[in-house]
Amino acid sequence: MKAFTQLTGTAAPLLEKGKPMSNVDTDMIIPKQFLKTTERTGLSKGLFHELKTLSDGSPRSDFVLNRPEYATASILIAGENFGCGSSREHAPWALLDQGITCVIAPSFADIFHNNCYKNGILPVRLPVDVCQKLADQAGGSNHVFTVDL
């Protein structure tokens, strides 16, 4: 695993009604039907499946990671309690397979938080108002951020 010291990349705001989405559980991150593997690759196809696809399987054009300017996002901005639910390690694997190596949120579920560290994702806890400001900025014209340890 590569040491995390600095990351400059596109930040994608995961929003619901204009606010960073809260209580994103691991089943939302990677639904159970995509857990049939112990490989860490290929999981990005299931990442946020129910949010990013229509019922016919076609991509939703309004989902942030389907938009061209966020297709290569390496930073995800979310709301409180990110990664809640079951302890599936596939959730950070799916984020990594998508290229996301940093998640910024006010709080994380404990197991998800620890799984991030074990898998090379930096979970950054910031106050709710700061996450909102960052999400607003990322949703505007300046969506390239630098995270520097």
N, C-alpha and C positions, 0 to 999 in steps of 0.2 A: 504494500500500500504506500502510495506517495504521501510524503509529509505535507500538511496543509500550512502554508505560510501566508500566501496571498492569492487572491482570485479576482480577476477582472472579467466580467462577463455580463450577459443580458440577464436582467432580473424580470421575472414574470409574476405579476400580481394575481393570485388566485382569489377572485372576488365573488361576493354574493351580495346583490343589492348595493354595490358601491363600497362595501367594506370587506376587509380581508376575511375569507371564509373561516369560520370557527368550527370546532368539533369534527374535523376531517378525520374519519376513522380509517383504520388500515384496510377495511373492506372497500372503502371508497378509493383509496390509493391503488390497491390491486385486488380486484374481486376474486372470490374463491375459485372460479372456473379457470383462472390462470395460474393456479398453484400446483400444477401437475408435474413440476420439474424441480430438481435440486440445482439446476444450472443457474448461474447469475446473469445470463445473457438472454435476450429475446423477450424480457419481461416488459419492456417499454410499450409493446403493443397493447398490454392490458392496463397500463398506467392511467388512472382516472377514466377508465373505459366508459362508465355510465355518464360521466360529465362531457366526455369528448366525442361521443358517437350518438347518432340518432337511432331510433328503433330498427331501422333497416341496415344498420352497420356503417352507414356513410358518416364522414366526419362532420361535426358541428362547426360551422365557420365562426361562431361567436365564442368558442372555448379558447382560452388564452394560449395554450400550447399548440393549437392548430393554426394560429395566426402567424404569418410569415416572419414578422418581426420578433417573435418569441420562440420560433422553432428550435433555436439552438441555445435556449436559456440554460444557464448553469446555476442560477439563483432563483429560489421560489420564495415568495412572500405570502404568508398565510396568517390566519387569526389564531385565537387561543385554542389550546388543547389539541394541537396538531398531532396526528398519529395515535389517537385514542383507539380503543377497541382491543382486538386480539393482539397477541404478541408476534404475529407473523414477520419473520425476517425478510420475507419477499418484498415488503413495502420499501425499505431502503434500497434493496437490490433493483427494484423497478425504477426508482428515482435515479439511481446511478446509471442504469442502462439508458435512460433518457438523456443523461449528461448533467443532471442536477447534482451538484456537490455541496450546496449550501442551502439550508432552509432557515428563513428568518420568520419568527413568530413570537408572540408574547409568552406562550407556554407550550410544552410538549408532554405527551404521556411518557412516563418514566421509562418503560421498556423500549418504546420507539426511540427515545432520546439516547439511551445506551446503545441500541442497535445502530444508530447513525454513527456514533464514534467508532464502533467495531468495524464498520464497513466503509469508512473514509468520507462520510458526509459531516459537515460542520453544522450543528444546530445552534442558531444564534437566538438567544432570548432578549427581546427588547420590549419596552412598554407599548401598550396598545396604541397610544397616540403616535408614537414614533413609527410603528408598523403601518399605521394608516397614512402617514406622510410619505413613507417610502413607497407604499403601494400606489399612492397618487402620482408620485414622481415617475415610477416605473410604468404607469399607465399613460403617461404623457410622452413628450418628445425625448426625454432623457431616461432611457431604460438600461443604460450600461452603468453598472456599479462596480466598485472595488471593495472587497472585504480583505482587510489587512490585519493579521495577527501580530 
